[in-house]
Amino acid sequence: MTSASRPHPEQDPAGSARSGHSAGSQDSNKPAISPKSGKTVRSGRSGARSAAVAPAARDALAGALDRRLRGTESLGALDVLQAGADALLSAVPADIWCVVMLDPATLLDTGGLHEHGFPRSVMPRLFEIEHAAQTGVDNIRALARRSASVSLLSDSMTGRMTESVYYRDVLQPVGLADELRVLLRDGSRTWGLFVLCRAEGSPPFTPAEVALAGTVSTPVTTALRRSLLLAGIDRDDVPDAAGLLILDDDQEVRLCTSTAERWLGLIQEAHPAPGHRFPFTLDALTNKVRSVGMGVQVQSRAISRTGHWVTLSAWREKAENSGADGTEEPEALTYVSLAPSRPGELTAIVLDAYGLTPREREVAQHVLLGRSTAEVANSLRIGEYTVQDHLRKVFDKAGVRSRREFSGELFQRCYLPRLDDPPLTTDGRMRNDAPGDDTPDRPR
């Protein structure tokens, strides 16, 4: 990244820049690295750090990764992320690293690989900076708006690392000097994030390594989207009711129903943190909802170990009977509903997973409503030949050859819901705020 393309650090009144997003699971009683001794953790790897990398080497790495991922149709989401991490870390070593899956609609965590990530001690502050403040030069939402898929914090801060609250409160306390992020992005949709950190005393990331890291983005994103396509949701290996979880502001459990406990246990997150009861997906959601007003609902989705999608809906309410005597403010609690994702939500996710452009999504939705080519052309104000051209691309991406096969594919994957005219957002809501009941299912 050249200095001309770097955004200026966003300073708060104290002169800090807020940034950051990742997740981790190292034991909070163990330091991530030992800067005083100069020893660093290599996550099981050895060897010298990469020197200058030629374009041919970058192309070779991306090509090899693409062939490996494309050749294994049965890879699950975590397998895809692990394959991408193995390839990336073999060329760009890190002292701490993690991979986060994201809900494209909300950019909240939906699972990932965290066993080599940050110590638990810094995770609450990390989520607060990332999901509550949502400001800073390398905040995930800022990164998602950039054209580049890779970003180095020291570059974004133009070397002024101490002005970053993320560096001061998350990296520096555990002896880390810099953080490299690689977005897993398809057009405007961001599906995940690689986070690589190096320790104080370790060689810094080189420009060649930063460029090399960016080459894994496209093949891993393509494979991750493919892995998230569903095989159906009507199976007996998951609970079919909504569960309820109630937390206080210290993330202590006030209530957790047995159904909620089962859903939390199914969220696809490899090697959870020792002693950490809930997945980091939940931490990200609850930190986000605490930054909005009372009664405002925040939603995210996560893929389960069985391949099903679960919708997490969080909101804040005053606790009943608290503050009733007037001597203190009523206590605010966080309520989380966990339930199987509805067909409307799944249809939008599947259309995104096919990698359709916005126009292709519009055409696809009209086709699912049974409209003719002429009707689609009239509705979208485009020519019939243009509609047919878009349809060919939709069918190619979905791996089908006809309208009937395409509709059947969606029925098979998520039971075709009722689709109205307004385009669906990724999280299943109508963009024009169409009437309908989007209240979470009653938990139990």
C-alpha positions in Angstrom: 0.0 0.0 0.0 1.5 3.3 -1.0 1.4 6.4 1.1 -0.8 8.1 -1.4 -3.5 5.4 -1.0 -3.4 5.3 2.8 -6.4 6.9 4.6 -5.5 9.3 7.4 -5.8 7.9 10.9 -9.1 9.0 12.5 -8.2 10.7 15.8 -10.5 10.9 18.8 -10.4 13.8 21.3 -7.5 12.1 23.2 -5.5 11.8 20.0 -6.1 8.1 19.4 -7.2 6.1 16.3 -9.7 3.3 16.8 -9.4 0.1 14.8 -9.4 -3.6 15.0 -11.2 -6.9 14.4 -10.3 -10.4 15.2 -10.9 -13.1 17.6 -8.7 -15.4 19.7 -8.6 -18.1 22.3 -5.3 -18.4 24.0 -5.4 -18.9 27.7 -5.6 -15.6 29.4 -3.0 -16.8 32.0 -0.4 -17.3 29.3 1.3 -14.4 27.5 0.9 -14.5 23.8 4.6 -14.0 23.3 7.7 -13.3 25.4 9.1 -9.9 24.1 11.7 -9.7 26.9 13.3 -13.0 25.9 13.0 -12.2 22.2 11.3 -15.6 21.6 8.2 -15.9 19.6 5.6 -18.5 18.9 5.5 -19.8 15.3 2.3 -21.8 15.5 4.2 -25.0 14.8 6.2 -23.7 11.9 9.9 -23.0 11.6 12.3 -21.4 9.1 13.2 -17.9 8.1 10.7 -15.2 7.3 10.0 -14.5 3.6 12.3 -12.3 1.7 11.3 -10.3 -1.4 8.6 -12.3 -3.3 8.4 -12.2 -7.1 5.1 -11.8 -8.8 5.5 -15.3 -10.2 5.7 -16.7 -6.6 2.5 -14.8 -5.6 0.7 -16.2 -8.7 2.0 -19.7 -7.9 0.8 -19.6 -4.3 -2.7 -18.4 -5.4 -2.9 -20.9 -8.1 -1.9 -23.8 -5.9 -4.4 -22.8 -3.2 -7.2 -22.4 -5.8 -6.5 -25.9 -7.2 -6.5 -27.5 -3.8 -9.7 -25.9 -2.7 -11.5 -26.4 -6.0 -10.6 -30.0 -6.1 -12.2 -30.9 -2.8 -15.9 -30.4 -3.1 -16.6 -31.8 0.4 -14.6 -29.1 2.3 -16.6 -27.5 5.1 -16.2 -23.8 6.1 -13.6 -24.5 8.8 -11.6 -26.8 6.5 -11.5 -24.0 3.9 -10.3 -21.5 6.4 -7.7 -23.9 7.7 -6.4 -24.7 4.2 -6.1 -20.9 3.5 -4.4 -20.3 6.8 -1.9 -23.1 6.2 -1.0 -21.7 2.8 -0.8 -18.1 4.0 1.3 -18.9 7.2 3.8 -21.0 5.3 4.7 -17.9 3.3 3.9 -15.2 5.8 4.6 -16.5 9.4 2.9 -14.9 12.4 3.3 -15.0 16.2 -0.5 -14.8 16.7 -3.2 -15.5 14.1 -6.8 -16.2 13.7 -9.5 -16.5 11.0 -13.0 -15.1 11.5 -16.1 -15.9 9.5 -18.4 -12.9 9.1 -22.1 -12.4 8.3 -22.0 -10.3 5.1 -25.1 -8.4 6.2 -23.8 -7.2 9.6 -20.0 -7.9 9.6 -20.5 -9.6 12.9 -18.6 -12.8 13.8 -20.1 -16.2 12.8 -17.3 -18.5 13.9 -13.8 -19.3 12.8 -10.4 -20.5 13.9 -9.2 -19.0 17.2 -6.9 -21.5 18.9 -3.8 -19.4 17.9 -5.4 -16.1 18.5 -5.4 -13.4 21.1 -5.4 -14.1 24.9 -8.9 -14.0 26.4 -7.8 -11.1 28.6 -7.9 -8.6 25.7 -11.0 -10.0 23.9 -13.7 -7.8 25.7 -11.8 -4.6 24.8 -11.2 -5.9 21.3 -14.9 -6.4 20.7 -15.8 -3.1 22.3 -13.4 -1.2 19.9 -14.5 -3.2 16.9 -18.3 -3.6 17.2 -19.3 -0.8 19.6 -17.1 2.1 18.5 -16.9 1.0 14.8 -14.4 3.7 14.0 -10.8 3.8 13.1 -8.6 3.5 10.0 -8.6 -0.4 10.0 -12.0 -1.1 11.5 -13.5 -4.0 9.6 -16.3 -1.8 8.3 -13.7 0.7 7.0 -11.7 -2.1 5.4 -14.8 -3.5 3.7 -15.3 -0.2 1.9 -11.8 -0.2 0.4 -10.7 -1.6 -2.9 -7.6 -3.4 -1.4 -8.1 -6.8 0.3 -5.1 -6.5 2.5 -4.1 -3.9 5.1 -1.2 -3.5 7.5 -2.0 -1.4 10.7 1.4 0.3 10.8 1.0 1.4 7.1 -2.5 2.7 7.8 -1.3 4.6 10.8 1.7 5.9 8.8 3.9 4.6 11.5 2.2 6.5 14.4 1.1 3.3 16.2 0.8 4.9 19.6 -2.1 7.0 18.3 -4.1 3.9 17.8 -6.3 2.9 20.7 -6.4 -0.6 19.2 -2.7 -0.9 19.3 -2.5 0.6 22.9 -5.3 -1.5 24.4 -5.1 -4.8 22.4 -1.7 -5.3 20.7 0.8 -3.6 23.0 -0.4 -5.2 26.3 0.4 -8.7 24.9 3.7 -7.7 23.3 2.5 -7.4 19.7 4.0 -4.8 17.3 1.8 -4.9 14.2 -1.3 -6.6 12.6 -1.9 -7.7 9.1 -5.5 -8.2 7.9 -6.7 -10.0 4.7 -10.3 -9.7 3.8 -12.2 -12.6 2.3 -14.4 -10.5 0.0 -16.5 -11.0 -3.1 -17.5 -7.7 -4.6 -19.3 -5.8 -1.8 -19.8 -8.8 0.4 -17.2 -9.6 3.1 -17.3 -13.2 4.3 -14.3 -13.4 6.6 -11.0 -12.1 7.7 -7.5 -13.4 8.3 -5.6 -11.7 11.2 -1.9 -12.1 11.5 0.2 -10.4 14.2 3.9 -10.2 14.9 5.6 -9.6 18.2 7.9 -6.9 19.4 11.4 -8.0 18.5 10.2 -10.0 15.5 11.0 -8.8 12.0 8.3 -6.5 10.6 6.0 -7.5 7.8 7.7 -6.6 4.5 5.9 -5.0 1.5 6.5 -8.3 -0.4 4.8 -10.3 2.4 1.8 -7.9 2.4 1.4 -8.3 -1.3 1.8 -12.1 -1.0 -0.9 -12.2 1.7 -3.4 -10.6 -0.6 -3.2 -13.4 -3.1 -5.1 -15.8 -0.9 -8.2 -13.6 -0.7 -9.9 -14.6 -3.9 -9.5 -18.4 -3.9 -10.3 -18.7 -0.2 -13.4 -16.5 -0.6 -14.6 -18.5 -3.6 -14.2 -21.8 -1.6 -15.8 -20.4 1.5 -18.9 -19.2 -0.4 -19.2 -22.7 -1.9 -18.9 -24.4 1.4 -21.7 -22.3 2.9 -24.3 -23.5 0.3 -26.8 -25.5 2.3 -28.0 -29.1 1.7 -31.3 -28.5 3.5 -32.6 -27.6 6.9 -35.3 -30.2 7.6 -33.3 -32.7 9.6 -33.7 -34.1 13.1 -30.1 -33.6 14.4 -30.7 -30.0 15.6 -33.4 -28.4 17.9 -36.2 -26.8 15.9 -37.2 -24.3 18.6 -35.8 -20.9 19.7 -33.7 -20.7 22.8 -33.2 -17.8 25.2 -30.1 -16.5 26.8 -30.0 -13.5 29.2 -26.7 -11.8 30.1 -25.8 -8.9 32.3 -23.2 -6.2 31.4 -20.4 -8.4 32.8 -21.4 -11.2 30.3 -22.6 -13.2 33.3 -25.5 -15.6 32.6 -28.8 -14.8 34.2 -30.7 -17.4 32.2 -29.8 -19.9 29.6 -32.5 -22.4 28.4 -31.5 -25.9 27.4 -32.3 -25.2 23.7 -30.1 -22.1 23.7 -27.3 -24.2 25.2 -27.6 -26.7 22.4 -27.6 -24.0 19.7 -24.5 -22.4 21.2 -22.8 -25.7 21.3 -23.5 -26.2 17.6 -22.0 -23.0 16.3 -19.0 -23.8 14.1 -16.0 -22.5 16.0 -12.8 -24.6 16.2 -11.1 -25.2 19.5 -12.9 -22.7 21.7 -11.0 -20.8 24.3 -10.2 -22.8 27.5 -12.8 -22.0 30.1 -14.7 -19.8 27.6 -18.3 -21.0 27.8 -19.7 -19.3 24.8 -18.4 -18.8 21.2 -16.9 -15.5 20.2 -19.8 -15.1 17.8 -22.0 -14.3 20.8 -19.4 -11.9 22.3 -19.4 -9.8 19.1 -23.2 -9.7 18.9 -23.7 -8.7 22.6 -21.0 -6.0 22.4 -22.7 -4.6 19.3 -26.2 -4.5 20.9 -24.9 -2.7 23.9 -24.0 0.2 21.7 -27.5 0.8 20.4 -30.7 1.9 22.1 -33.0 -0.1 24.3 -35.3 -2.4 22.4 -33.3 -2.2 19.1 -32.7 -5.6 17.7 -29.3 -6.7 16.3 -29.1 -9.9 14.3 -26.4 -12.1 13.0 -26.2 -15.6 11.6 -23.8 -18.4 12.2 -23.2 -21.7 10.4 -23.5 -24.8 12.7 -21.4 -27.9 12.8 -24.2 -29.8 11.1 -24.4 -27.3 8.1 -27.5 -25.6 9.3 -27.8 -21.8 9.8 -28.7 -20.4 13.2 -30.0 -16.8 13.6 -29.0 -14.9 16.7 -31.2 -11.9 17.6 -30.1 -9.7 20.5 -31.8 -6.7 22.2 -31.7 -4.8 25.5 -34.4 -4.5 28.1 -34.7 -3.2 31.7 -34.8 -6.1 34.1 -38.3 -6.6 35.7 -38.6 -5.3 39.3 -35.1 -3.8 39.3 -35.0 -0.3 40.5 -38.6 -0.6 41.6 -38.0 1.2 44.9 -36.7 4.2 43.1 -33.3 4.2 44.8 -31.3 3.1 41.7 -31.5 2.9 38.0 -33.2 -0.3 36.6 -30.7 -2.9 35.6 -30.3 -3.3 31.8 -29.9 -6.9 30.5 -29.1 -8.3 27.1 -31.5 -10.9 25.7 -30.4 -13.2 22.9 -32.7 -15.5 20.9 -31.2 -18.4 19.0 -33.3 -20.2 16.4 -33.0 -21.9 13.0 -32.7 -19.4 10.3 -35.9 -18.9 8.3 -36.2 -19.7 4.6 -36.3 -16.0 3.7 -33.0 -15.5 5.4 -31.5 -18.6 3.8 -32.5 -17.7 0.3 -30.6 -14.4 0.5 -27.6 -16.1 1.9 -27.6 -18.8 -0.8 -27.9 -16.2 -3.6 -24.9 -14.4 -2.1 -23.0 -17.6 -1.8 -23.5 -18.2 -5.5 -21.5 -14.9 -6.1 -24.3 -13.1 -8.0 -24.0 -9.5 -8.9 -26.7 -7.1 -7.6 -28.4 -7.2 -11.1 -28.1 -11.0 -11.3 -29.8 -11.2 -7.9 -32.7 -9.1 -9.1 -33.1 -11.3 -12.2 -32.9 -14.5 -10.1 -35.5 -13.3 -7.6 -37.9 -12.5 -10.5 -37.3 -16.0 -11.9 -38.1 -17.6 -8.5 -41.4 -15.7 -8.6 -42.1 -17.5 -12.0 -42.0 -14.3 -14.1 -41.3 -14.6 -17.8 -38.4 -13.0 -19.6 -40.6 -10.2 -20.9 -42.0 -9.5 -17.5 -38.5 -9.4 -16.0 -37.3 -7.0 -18.7 -40.3 -4.8 -18.2 -39.9 -4.7 -14.4 -36.2 -4.0 -14.5 -36.4 -1.7 -17.6 -33.8 -3.7 -19.5 -33.9 -5.6 -22.8 -35.0 -9.2 -23.0 -31.6 -10.2 -24.5 -30.0 -8.6 -21.4 -32.2 -10.6 -19.2 -31.2 -13.8 -21.0 -27.6 -12.9 -20.7 -28.0 -12.4 -16.9 -29.8 -15.7 -16.6 -27.0 -17.6 -18.3 -24.6 -16.2 -15.8 -26.9 -17.0 -12.9 -27.3 -20.6 -14.1 -23.6 -21.0 -14.6 -22.8 -19.8 -11.0 -25.5 -22.1 -9.6 -24.5 -25.1 -11.6 -27.9 -25.5 -13.3 -29.2 -25.3 -16.9 -32.8 -24.2 -16.6 -35.3 -22.1 -14.6 -36.8 -25.3 -13.3 -33.5 -26.6 -12.1 -32.6 -23.3 -10.5 -35.9 -23.1 -8.6 -35.5 -26.8 -7.5 -32.0 -26.0 -6.3 -33.3 -23.3 -4.0 -36.2 -25.5 -2.8 -33.7 -28.2 -2.0 -31.4 -25.9 -0.1 -33.7 -23.8 2.0 -37.4 -24.3 1.0 -38.3 -21.5 -1.3 -40.0 -18.7 0.8 -42.5 -16.2 -0.4 -40.5 -13.6 -2.3 -42.0 -10.1 -2.8 -40.9 -7.5 -5.3 -38.3 -5.6 -3.1 -34.9 -7.2 -3.3 -33.8 -9.2 -0.3 -30.9 -8.1 1.8 -28.4 -10.7 2.9 -30.0 -11.1 6.3 -33.4 -11.8 4.8 -35.1 -8.4 5.3 -36.8 -6.5 2.5 -34.9 -3.4 1.5 -38.1 -1.3 1.3 -39.1 -2.2 4.9 -42.0 -4.3 3.7 -44.6 -5.1 6.3 -44.2 -8.4 8.1 -43.5 -9.9 11.4 -39.7 -10.1 12.0 -40.0 -10.6 15.7 -37.8 -13.5 16.9 -39.6 -16.8 17.5 -40.7 -17.3 21.1 -37.6 -18.8 22.9 -37.9 -21.8 25.2 
